[in-house]
């Protein structure tokens, strides 16, 4: 778990979202009552939220430095079998230098999360897919490369899942693997390469190892 996940807050915004979102209603609540517990930065899912979302999105521009990456999967309901439609998935990650380099003119979490961020809403089959560039580890060389995911179910507050990590990353040590909370299922994915693009798959299970899930 990196610094984006280490600092739990005592209170957080409980936001009720209707898809597509036009108006968001926020109320304060003790973090222990929130699905997933407190989360520093999860509210960034609403910064720049598109009015319309699709089950797939392209995050990185064609001119973005780095190696192309494509990740897809299915989001399942808590039974691990039934596809979950209309779930909002928000992801963000570092650039090819390991920085959360912000887009010009951004503030708050939109700036903190960098310009490589995107949103999807699962289709009737629970599917999602995003293309981007492969993130680099932080410049300090201590944290393996990863992608942060946050989900928002129609009837629940937003909460984070285990970050996407890449099997074979030399920084993904046994100690790092042991620190995984397995929220939503294992985030460690194996990449293959096709036509110059890294391709990976990760299915997610809503509520799996998520505190206060109800």
Backbone as a ProteinNet text record, in pm:
[ID]
protein_1_A
[PRIMARY]
XXXXXXXXXXXXXXXXXXXXXXXXXXXXXXXXXXXXXXXXXXXXXXXXXXXXXXXXXXXXXXXXXXXXXXXXXXXXXXXXXXXXXXXXXXXXXXXXXXXXXXXXXXXXXXXXXXXXXXXXXXXXXXXXXXXXXXXXXXXXXXXXXXXXXXXXXXXXXXXXXXXXXXXXXXXXXXXXXXXXXXXXXXXXXXXXXXXXXXXXXXXXXXXXXXXXXX
[TERTIARY]
84.1	0	87.7	63.9	148	85	147	103.3	-37.4	-86.2	-222.7	-322.6	-279.4	-369.2	-335.6	-222.8	-179	-254.4	-296.1	-353.8	-505.1	-561.3	-705.8	-754.9	-869.4	-922.6	-1037.3	-1058.7	-1161.8	-1301	-1313.3	-1443	-1423.1	-1525.7	-1515	-1649.7	-1648	-1772.1	-1841.7	-1970.6	-2053.1	-2133.4	-2099.7	-2158.5	-2253.9	-2371.9	-2472.5	-2475.7	-2455	-2439.5	-2547.5	-2609.7	-2704.3	-2641.5	-2635.6	-2566.8	-2660.2	-2618.2	-2498.7	-2518	-2411.9	-2424.4	-2436.3	-2532.2	-2544.9	-2529.6	-2589.3	-2582.1	-2537.7	-2438.6	-2388.7	-2426.7	-2479.2	-2515.9	-2413.7	-2351.2	-2246.2	-2293.6	-2256.3	-2282.4	-2165.4	-2137.7	-2025.4	-2066.2	-1972.7	-2003.2	-1874.9	-1886.5	-1771.1	-1717	-1585.8	-1526.5	-1555.7	-1575.9	-1604	-1739.3	-1829	-1960.1	-1960.7	-1856.4	-1849.7	-1813	-1872.9	-1827.6	-1681.5	-1597.1	-1455.3	-1375.2	-1442.8	-1371.5	-1327.1	-1250.4	-1201	-1101.9	-1095.2	-1004.3	-959	-831	-774.7	-754.5	-833.5	-816.4	-925.1	-1008.5	-1112.3	-1212.8	-1230	-1324.8	-1278	-1154	-1103.4	-1179.7	-1256.7	-1338.8	-1436.8	-1472.7	-1572	-1510.5	-1380.3	-1314.8	-1299.2	-1376.3	-1372.2	-1458.3	-1547.5	-1633.3	-1708.9	-1694.3	-1765.6	-1917.3	-1991.1	-2136.6	-2184.3	-2110.8	-2143.2	-2020.5	-2041.1	-1931.4	-1965	-1862.8	-1878.5	-1799.1	-1815.3	-1748	-1599.2	-1557.5	-1415.4	-1373.2	-1245	-1194.6	-1046.7	-1001.8	-860	-808.8	-708.1	-658	-543.1	-447.2	-327.6	-343.1	-296.4	-294.8	-191.9	-205.7	-113.2	29.7	45.2	177.8	237.5	163.5	212.1	334.1	445.6	563	531.7	593.5	575.7	526.4	516.3	474.7	322.9	256.2	110.9	68.8	-44.3	-96.1	-247.5	-298.5	-443.2	-483.2	-580.3	-629.2	-780.6	-831	-974.9	-1013.5	-1144	-1193	-1341.7	-1390.8	-1531.9	-1542.2	-1635.8	-1666.5	-1788.3	-1770.1	-1877	-1938.7	-2061.6	-2125.9	-2058.9	-2102.5	-2033.2	-2034.9	-2123.9	-2122.8	-2009.3	-1938.6	-1825.4	-1863.6	-1993.9	-2040.2	-2126.7	-2204.8	-2300.1	-2236.6	-2234.5	-2177	-2251.4	-2177	-2233.1	-2234.9	-2350.2	-2359.1	-2363.5	-2337.1	-2351.7	-2264.1	-2149.7	-2052.7	-1949.5	-1924.4	-1824.8	-1686.7	-1594.8	-1455.6	-1368.5	-1292.6	-1200.8	-1059.8	-967.5	-828.2	-736.1	-622.3	-520.6	-383.6	-280.2	-146.8	-38.7	84.3	199.5	230.1	313.9	358.5	483.4	548.1	665.2	786.8	778.9	887.5	856	738.7	700	636.2	595.1	534.3	384.9	310.7	170.7	169.1	216.3	229.1	90.1	56.5	-79.8	-105.6	-231.7	-272.5	-272.1	-246.3	-242.5	-374.6	-362.8	-479.8	-561.5	-519.1	-595.5	-561.1	-654.9	-636	-688.4	-664.1	-718.5	-674.9	-768	-734.8	-708.3	-769.7	-742.3	-595.2	-535.8	-392.7	-308.8	-351.9	-278.1	-269.2	-375.2	-378.1	-310	-273.3	-203.2	-296.5	-237.2	-319.4	-359.4	-298.9	-331.7	-437.8	-562.1	-676	-796.7	-884.4	-999.6	-1111.9	-1229.8	-1351.4	-1417.2	-1479	-1559.3	-1685.3	-1791.7	-1911.9	-1938.9	-1941.8	-1954	-2082.5	-2073.3	-2190.2	-2275	-2375.4	-2466.3	-2394.9	-2279.5	-2200.4	-2094.3	-2096.3	-1999.6	-1860.8	-1846.5	-1714.2	-1661.4	-1529.9	-1460.9	-1331.2	-1279.8	-1149.7	-1092.6	-962.7	-897	-761.2	-725.1	-592.3	-519.6	-390.5	-310.7	-163.6	-73.9	67	106.5	201.2	244.5	308.5	256.8	314.3	454.2	532.9	665.7	660.5	751	757.1	789.6	758.2	794.1	944.6	987.8	1131.4	1219.4	1160.5	1242.5	1282.2	1224.3	1263	1220.4	1120.1	1078.3	942.2	860.4	723.8	710.2	658.4	643.3	542.7	553	459.1	317.6	222.5	85.6	-14.6	-140.6	-253.2	-356.5	-401.8	-501	-642.5	-725	-865.9	-958.1	-1063.3	-1170	-1301	-1393.5	-1522.2	-1634.9	-1742.4	-1864.1	-1982.6	-2044.8	-2167.4	-2283.4	-2391.5	-2501.4	-2558.8	-2557.8	-2623.4	-2526.1	-2396.9	-2297.6	-2200.6	-2128.5	-2023.4	-1904.6	-1817.5	-1697.2	-1599.5	-1522	-1418.6	-1307	-1189	-1074.7	-1057.6	-997.4	-959	-806.8	-754.5	-610.4	-562.4	-448.1	-390.8	-356.4	-360	-308.5	-156.3	-97.6	46	79.9	205.6	246.1	343.1	300.2	384	515.8	624.6	756.4	825.9	755.7	818	918.6	1045.4	1145.7	1117.8	1039.2	1004.3	885.3	820.1	706.4	759.9	817.4	882.7	779.5	829.8	741.9	678.9	756.1	703.3	592.4	611.7	508.1	381.5	399.1	283.6	208.8	282.1	220.7	140	174.8	101.5	-32.1	-56.4	-181.8	-301.2	-404	-527.5	-626.8	-596.9	-683	-823.5	-831.7	-961.3	-1010.4	-1123.4	-1176.4	-1111.3	-1020.3	-945.4	-802.7	-719.7	-578	-558.2	-471.6	-441.7	-318.8	-255.5	-133.5	-171.1	-136.6	-173.6	-48.8	-64	44.2	21.2	121.6	110.3	168.2	104.8	160.1	178.1	243.6	270.3	219.6	149.3	98.4	102.5	168.6	179.2	227.8	324.7	386	307.3	198.7	115.6	116.6	134.5	120.6	-27.5	-67.1	-208.1	-224.6	-321.1	-347.2	-496	-531.5	-671.4	-682.2	-785.3	-815.6	-966.8	-1022.9	-1162.1	-1170.1	-1278.3	-1296.6	-1424.1	-1422.5	-1540.7	-1578.5	-1695.9	-1741.2	-1760.3	-1711.3	-1730.4	-1630.5	-1550.4	-1456.3	-1348.8	-1344.9	-1249.8	-1263.2	-1384.4	-1412.5	-1483.1	-1425.2	-1490.8	-1625.7	-1718	-1851.5	-1934.9	-1898.8	-1975	-2111	-2215.6	-2351.3	-2444.6
-118.7	0	123.7	222.8	340.6	454.5	572.9	685.8	730.9	700.8	738.6	660.2	549.9	463.5	457.3	513.4	498.7	589.2	704.8	805.7	798.1	722.4	714.1	835.8	885.6	1005.9	970.6	1054.3	1027.8	1050.2	1140.2	1162.7	1179.9	1145.3	1152.1	1188.5	1229.6	1268	1144.1	1132	1025.5	1086.5	1048.1	1110.7	1014.5	1061.9	980.6	1019.6	922.2	950.3	880.1	952	894.4	903	793.2	787.1	825.2	915.1	997.5	1106.2	1148.6	1239.9	1383.1	1453.4	1595.9	1672.1	1617.6	1682.8	1579.9	1613.4	1524.8	1580	1495.5	1535.3	1478.2	1566.6	1522.6	1537.2	1443.2	1454.7	1394.6	1451	1405.2	1282.1	1188.7	1067.2	1012.4	946.1	881.5	776.1	771.4	682	535.7	501.9	362.7	317.7	412.7	378.2	367.5	415.7	413.9	275.1	235.9	115.2	136.1	44.1	55.2	130.6	195.3	276.8	408.3	483.7	611.7	593.5	691	682.2	821.7	846.5	975.2	978.2	1056.9	1070.7	1006.1	919.4	853.2	951.7	1065.7	1164.1	1223.8	1196.5	1241.1	1180.8	1076.8	1016.2	1116.4	1219.9	1317.7	1440.8	1459	1574.5	1552.8	1625.4	1608	1494.2	1443.7	1332.4	1362.2	1279.1	1304	1290.8	1364.4	1354.1	1221	1168.8	1038.5	949.8	823.4	728.7	601.9	535.1	410.1	300.7	179.1	68.2	61.8	137.7	142.6	286.9	313.6	449	445.5	551.8	570.8	685.3	658.5	755.9	838.2	773.7	842.2	887	1006.8	1055.9	977.7	981.1	909.3	959.9	1084.7	1144.2	1120.8	1053.6	1030.9	938.9	980.5	892.6	765.4	656.2	532.4	419.4	302.5	181.6	165.6	140.3	123.8	6.5	25.3	-75.1	-83.8	-205.4	-228	-324.8	-284.8	-370.5	-381	-502.7	-525.5	-628.3	-643	-740.8	-727.6	-800.6	-798.6	-765.7	-679.6	-652.1	-735.6	-816.7	-904.4	-850.8	-888.8	-859.3	-940.8	-922	-982.1	-1134.3	-1196	-1342.2	-1394.7	-1303.4	-1342.8	-1407.9	-1411.8	-1479.9	-1391.1	-1303.8	-1223.8	-1094.4	-1067.8	-941.6	-821.3	-717.1	-597	-482.9	-447	-335.4	-201.6	-95.9	42	73	9	39.9	135.3	241.7	339.9	296.4	285.2	252.4	370.2	421.2	533.3	483.6	513.3	471.3	589.9	588.6	691.5	633.7	690.5	633.8	733.8	696.6	780.4	775.7	869.9	872	786.6	798.6	715.4	750.8	861.5	900.5	866.3	813.5	779.4	894.5	998.9	1116.2	1123.7	1182.9	1215.9	1356.1	1366	1496.2	1551.2	1669.5	1721.3	1782.3	1782.8	1855	2003.8	2088.6	2232.7	2284.3	2370.8	2437.4	2355.9	2235.6	2152.6	2185.2	2158.2	2180.4	2059.2	2057.3	1952.3	1813.1	1717.2	1579	1558.8	1641.4	1630.2	1657.4	1747	1776.1	1670	1630.8	1532.1	1397.5	1357.9	1228.3	1230.1	1347.7	1356.3	1354	1364.4	1374	1238.9	1131.6	998.7	936.1	971.3	926.7	911.2	818.8	796.4	723.7	726	671	574.3	471.2	377.2	343.8	304.9	251.4	116.3	12.6	-122.3	-140.1	-223.2	-251.4	-361.7	-410	-510	-640.7	-662.2	-783.5	-758.1	-638.9	-606.6	-576	-558.6	-543.2	-400.1	-390.4	-261.9	-281.7	-173.8	-178.8	-38.8	-28	100.6	80.4	177.5	180.5	303.5	289.4	398.1	367.9	422.1	384.6	315.8	227.4	152.8	249.4	253.2	345.2	302.4	399	371.7	376.4	307.7	316.9	460	491.9	623.2	644.7	768.4	795.6	749.2	732	686.8	540.6	468.1	329.6	234.4	271.9	188.8	123.8	183.6	136.1	81.4	-40.3	-95.4	-15.7	-24.9	41.6	-8.7	80.5	42.6	139.5	98.3	180.9	178.7	296.2	305.3	290.5	200.7	193.7	235.7	307.5	342.4	304.2	243.2	205.9	279.6	299.7	360.2	280.2	204.4	134.6	233	207.8	303.9	335.3	237.6	257.4	265.9	289.9	294.3	409.4	444.9	544.5	484.2	569.9	526.1	460.7	362.9	301.1	248.7	232.4	190.2	38.7	-12.8	-152.8	-161.4	-282.6	-300.1	-247.3	-182.8	-129.1	-242.4	-209.9	-301.3	-301.8	-419.7	-437.1	-536	-540.2	-619.8	-729.6	-852.9	-967.2	-957.7	-981.7	-971.6	-840	-743	-616.6	-644.5	-609	-639.5	-572.8	-466.5	-400.1	-465.9	-558.9	-628.9	-749.5	-720.5	-821.1	-903.2	-1006.8	-1087.9	-1003	-908.5	-820.3	-731.3	-681.1	-599	-680.8	-804	-890.2	-918	-935.9	-966.6	-850.1	-729.3	-611.7	-592.9	-672	-660.2	-687.7	-607	-628	-714.7	-742.8	-825.9	-767.7	-635.4	-569.1	-578.7	-646.2	-667.5	-781.5	-852.2	-960	-917.2	-1012.2	-982.8	-881	-783.7	-681.7	-713.4	-827.8	-863	-931.7	-868.1	-921.5	-955.9	-1053.7	-1095.8	-1032.9	-964.7	-897.3	-982.9	-975.7	-1034.3	-920	-947.6	-841	-882.3	-789.6	-814.9	-685.4	-689.9	-573.7	-449	-468.4	-355.6	-301.6	-369.1	-324.8	-428.9	-384	-471.5	-493.7	-618.9	-653	-732.7	-691	-760.7	-769.3	-857.3	-875.8	-884	-818.5	-829.1	-821.7	-927	-924.2	-873.9	-805.3	-746.2	-800.2	-817.4	-862.3	-754.8	-698.4	-591.8	-645.1	-568	-604.3	-702.3	-767.1	-867.9	-803.4	-842.6	-789.7	-638.6	-587.8	-444.6	-424.5	-348.7	-326.2	-258.1	-291.5	-228.7	-252.6	-351.5	-372.1	-430.1	-368.2	-410.9	-376.8
0	0	0	-89.5	-96.4	-18.7	-29.4	51.1	18.9	-102	-136.4	-52.7	6.5	81.9	230.4	273.4	411.7	506.6	458	545.7	543.7	635.2	645.5	720.7	685.3	746.4	839	936.2	1034.9	979.4	884.4	821.5	673.7	598.3	452.2	395.5	270.5	204.4	152.2	185.7	130.4	17.6	-104.1	-221.5	-289.5	-318.1	-383.6	-530.3	-617.6	-759.6	-839.4	-929.3	-1024.2	-1161.4	-1238.2	-1365.3	-1478.8	-1574.5	-1562.3	-1458.9	-1392	-1278.9	-1325	-1269.7	-1294.3	-1164	-1056.4	-925.9	-824.6	-741.7	-638.7	-502.4	-416.2	-281.5	-185.3	-105.8	-13.5	130.1	213.8	356.2	431.6	547.3	626.1	705.7	723.6	797	856.5	971	1031	936.4	917.7	817.9	847.8	975.1	1008.3	954	926.4	874.2	722.6	658	512.2	460.8	351.6	283.8	244.5	283.6	253	356.2	452.2	549.5	488.9	564.1	513.9	400.7	313.7	199	160.6	171.2	132.9	-17.7	-87.9	-232.1	-314.8	-254.2	-333.1	-391.3	-322.8	-374.3	-506.1	-544.7	-674.3	-790.6	-763.6	-868.6	-927.3	-848.3	-892.8	-959.2	-945.7	-1006.3	-1156.5	-1233.8	-1378.5	-1428.6	-1344.6	-1383.1	-1512.7	-1614.2	-1740.8	-1723.1	-1803.9	-1799.1	-1855.9	-1950.6	-2008	-2002.1	-1967.2	-1956.4	-2031.2	-2080.8	-2154.4	-2083.5	-2129.4	-2062.7	-2095.5	-2196.5	-2229.2	-2253	-2225.9	-2244.2	-2278.8	-2344	-2374.4	-2287	-2208.3	-2111.1	-2166.7	-2229	-2276.6	-2421.7	-2449	-2587	-2668.3	-2798.6	-2887	-2871.2	-2827.4	-2811.3	-2672.5	-2584.2	-2448	-2448.9	-2386.7	-2379.1	-2299.3	-2339	-2265.7	-2353.2	-2292.4	-2363.7	-2354.6	-2467.6	-2464.5	-2375.8	-2307.3	-2214.8	-2231.2	-2232.4	-2238.8	-2128.7	-2048.4	-1940	-1950.9	-1937	-1943.7	-1838.8	-1821.4	-1726.2	-1706.3	-1607.3	-1570.4	-1422.4	-1388	-1248.3	-1210.3	-1104.9	-1058.7	-929.8	-906.8	-779.5	-669.6	-545.8	-432	-432.5	-512.9	-521.5	-607.7	-674.3	-757.9	-888.5	-920.4	-1040.8	-1130.2	-1069.8	-1145	-1192.7	-1322.9	-1372	-1312.3	-1282.9	-1220.9	-1322.3	-1374.3	-1469.3	-1397.3	-1471.6	-1422.7	-1301.5	-1292.2	-1186.6	-1244	-1172.3	-1214.4	-1166.4	-1258.3	-1226.6	-1267.3	-1171	-1193.6	-1169.1	-1261.1	-1245.2	-1271.6	-1205.2	-1230.1	-1198.3	-1262.2	-1243.5	-1284.3	-1258.1	-1290.3	-1439.8	-1481.4	-1620.5	-1637.9	-1752.1	-1783.3	-1698.8	-1624.2	-1534.2	-1388.5	-1364.3	-1227.7	-1151.9	-1223.6	-1160.5	-1191.4	-1098.5	-1125.2	-1186	-1306.8	-1371.5	-1403.2	-1351.9	-1366	-1503.2	-1540.2	-1659.9	-1627.8	-1725.1	-1699.4	-1642.4	-1542.6	-1487	-1389.7	-1356.2	-1263.3	-1119	-1030.8	-887.8	-811.6	-680.8	-595.3	-636.2	-622.6	-656	-804	-888.7	-1032.1	-1059.5	-983.2	-997.3	-927.7	-809.9	-730.8	-803	-871.2	-939.2	-1075.3	-1124.3	-1251.6	-1371.1	-1489	-1610.2	-1667.2	-1617	-1667.1	-1576.5	-1604.2	-1523.9	-1615	-1580.7	-1666.2	-1594.6	-1656.1	-1598.6	-1695.8	-1641	-1718.1	-1640.5	-1710.2	-1647.7	-1711	-1629.8	-1684	-1764	-1868	-1950.5	-1886.9	-1959.1	-1902.4	-1869.8	-1929.2	-1901.6	-1794.9	-1736.5	-1631.1	-1682.9	-1812.4	-1873	-1861.3	-1858.2	-1865.2	-1942.3	-1997.7	-2065	-2073.2	-2049.6	-2070.6	-2135.1	-2218	-2278.2	-2226	-2206.2	-2150.6	-2179.4	-2100.9	-2108	-1977.4	-1984.6	-1866	-1766	-1644.1	-1545.2	-1502.5	-1461.5	-1407.9	-1255.4	-1187.1	-1041.1	-997.8	-873.4	-820.8	-833.4	-849.8	-867.3	-751.6	-632.3	-519.1	-529.1	-625.1	-647	-537.4	-457	-345.2	-366.1	-450.2	-470.7	-612.9	-627.6	-763.3	-846.1	-975.5	-1065.4	-1037.1	-1048.1	-1013.4	-1073.8	-1072.1	-1115.5	-1003.8	-962.1	-855.2	-910.9	-853.8	-892.4	-776.7	-812.3	-718.3	-785.6	-710.2	-767.4	-695.8	-768.7	-714	-766.4	-676.8	-710.2	-701.1	-775.1	-775.9	-639.3	-546.5	-417.4	-300.4	-328.4	-221.8	-244.6	-138.1	-153.1	-228.7	-277.3	-347.7	-249.8	-298.7	-215.6	-305.6	-247.3	-328	-325.9	-429.6	-439.7	-442.5	-427.4	-439.2	-573.8	-572.3	-695.9	-792.6	-920.5	-1022.4	-1011	-994.9	-999.1	-1110.4	-1147.3	-1262.7	-1220.4	-1240.3	-1205.7	-1281.5	-1212.6	-1273.6	-1246.8	-1191.6	-1153.2	-1041.1	-1058.6	-955.3	-821.3	-821.8	-696.3	-626.2	-695.8	-636.2	-558.5	-444.1	-361.3	-283.2	-216.8	-132.7	-22.7	30.3	134.3	79.4	-42.9	-105.3	-130.5	-176.9	-200.9	-71	36.7	165.6	219.9	176.8	223.5	151.8	51.5	-23.2	67.3	54.1	130.7	55.5	-72	-155.3	-165.9	-168.7	-180.9	-324.9	-342.3	-476.2	-549.4	-485.4	-549	-577	-608.5	-630	-741.7	-713.8	-814.1	-896.5	-871.5	-944.2	-1074.6	-1184.7	-1315.5	-1396.5	-1482.6	-1571.7	-1708.8	-1757.9	-1886.4	-1997.8	-2113.2	-2234.7	-2333.7	-2443.3	-2539.7	-2677.2	-2742.4	-2876.7	-2955.2	-3069.5	-3159.3	-3085.5	-2996.5	-2927.3	-2809.2	-2771.9	-2659.7	-2548.5	-2425.5	-2309.9	-2284.5	-2262.9	-2243.8	-2115.4	-2033.3	-1908.7	-1881.1	-1791.3	-1753.4	-1601.3	-1550.5	-1408.5	-1388.8	-1332	-1291.7	-1147.9	-1115.2	-983	-920.9	-788.3	-715.6	-615.4	-632.7	-543.6	-401.6	-305.5	-165.6	-109.7	-194.9	-145.6	-59.2	68.1	165.6	184.2	166.9	184.2	318	410.9	540.1	524.3	611.2	617.8	493	412.2	289.9	326.1	268.3	301	185.6
[MASK]
++++++++++++++++++++++++++++++++++++++++++++++++++++++++++++++++++++++++++++++++++++++++++++++++++++++++++++++++++++++++++++++++++++++++++++++++++++++++++++++++++++++++++++++++++++++++++++++++++++++++++++++++++++++

